[in-house]
Amino acid sequence: MILLAWILLLAASTGVDLVDEVYQIPASEWRYVELGLNQRPALVSAGFEVQSGPRQVRLALMRREDLDRLREGAPQSVIDLTAAAASGSLKPHVRGPGDFVIVVDNRGNAPAKVHLRVH
């Protein structure tokens, strides 16, 4: 019985690498990555490191509908947000199903080369 419990625990805690890429983010602009967590709650682990350019980048986790509001310049809500810096990470627990995105926001006045990892 204990062996079965361990197998179920390991199966439930599997991780998936969603992103491990370098992005060029123009000055004062942002890019996003779809997470596709429609099926069940998940622990999102996202981190970034600026490889070149201004050290004023931040990550935000938000619902897809808030990304649409961001595009329109309308008020939006954010689930989790890092400070603007040369590197940072967030590890929110997404409790409900839905369409979620990670936004990489370059707050600087020059392009930034940013390594993004999402697990």
C-alpha positions in Angstrom: 0.0 0.0 0.0 2.9 2.4 0.8 4.5 1.7 -2.5 1.2 2.6 -4.3 1.1 5.9 -2.4 4.6 6.8 -3.5 3.9 6.0 -7.1 0.8 8.1 -7.1 2.7 11.0 -5.4 5.5 10.9 -8.0 3.0 10.8 -10.8 1.1 13.8 -9.5 4.3 15.9 -9.0 5.7 15.6 -12.5 7.0 18.9 -13.9 7.0 20.1 -17.5 9.5 22.5 -19.0 7.4 25.0 -20.9 10.0 27.6 -21.9 13.8 27.9 -21.8 14.6 30.5 -24.4 16.2 33.9 -25.0 13.9 36.7 -26.2 14.8 40.1 -27.6 12.4 42.6 -26.0 12.3 46.1 -27.6 12.6 49.2 -25.4 9.5 49.9 -23.3 7.7 46.9 -24.8 6.6 43.4 -23.6 6.3 39.8 -24.9 4.2 37.0 -23.5 4.2 33.2 -23.3 1.0 31.1 -23.1 1.0 28.6 -20.3 -2.0 26.4 -21.2 -3.0 25.3 -17.7 -6.6 24.6 -18.6 -6.7 21.1 -17.0 -5.8 21.5 -13.4 -4.1 23.6 -10.7 -0.4 23.9 -11.0 2.7 25.4 -9.4 4.3 27.8 -11.9 8.0 28.4 -11.6 9.2 31.2 -13.8 12.6 33.0 -13.8 14.4 35.5 -16.0 17.9 36.9 -16.4 18.8 39.9 -18.5 21.8 39.0 -20.7 22.2 42.4 -22.2 20.5 45.7 -22.2 18.8 47.6 -19.4 18.3 45.9 -16.1 14.7 46.9 -15.8 12.8 43.8 -16.7 9.9 42.2 -14.8 7.7 39.2 -15.1 4.0 39.1 -14.6 1.6 36.1 -14.4 -1.9 37.0 -15.5 -5.0 35.5 -17.0 -5.4 35.6 -20.8 -8.3 38.0 -20.6 -6.1 40.5 -18.6 -3.5 40.2 -21.4 -6.2 41.4 -23.8 -6.9 44.3 -21.6 -3.1 45.1 -21.4 -3.0 45.2 -25.2 -6.0 47.7 -25.2 -4.3 49.9 -22.6 -7.2 49.1 -20.2 -6.8 48.3 -16.5 -5.8 44.7 -15.8 -5.1 42.5 -12.8 -1.9 40.5 -12.2 -1.7 37.3 -10.2 2.0 37.6 -9.4 4.7 40.2 -10.4 8.4 40.5 -9.9 10.2 43.8 -9.3 12.0 45.4 -12.3 15.5 44.1 -12.1 18.3 42.3 -13.9 16.9 38.9 -12.7 14.0 37.6 -10.8 11.6 34.7 -10.3 8.1 33.9 -9.2 6.5 30.7 -8.0 2.7 31.2 -7.7 0.3 28.3 -7.2 -2.4 28.6 -9.9 -5.4 27.2 -8.2 -8.1 27.1 -10.9 -8.3 26.2 -14.5 -8.0 28.8 -17.1 -5.8 30.4 -19.8 -2.7 32.0 -18.2 0.3 33.9 -19.6 3.7 35.0 -18.4 4.5 38.5 -19.6 8.1 39.7 -19.9 8.0 43.5 -19.6 11.1 45.6 -20.6 10.7 48.8 -18.6 14.0 50.2 -19.9 14.8 52.7 -22.7 16.8 50.2 -24.8 16.2 46.7 -26.1 16.9 43.8 -23.7 18.0 40.3 -24.3 16.3 38.2 -21.7 16.6 34.5 -20.9 13.3 33.1 -19.7 12.7 29.8 -18.0 9.2 28.5 -17.1 8.5 25.2 -15.5 
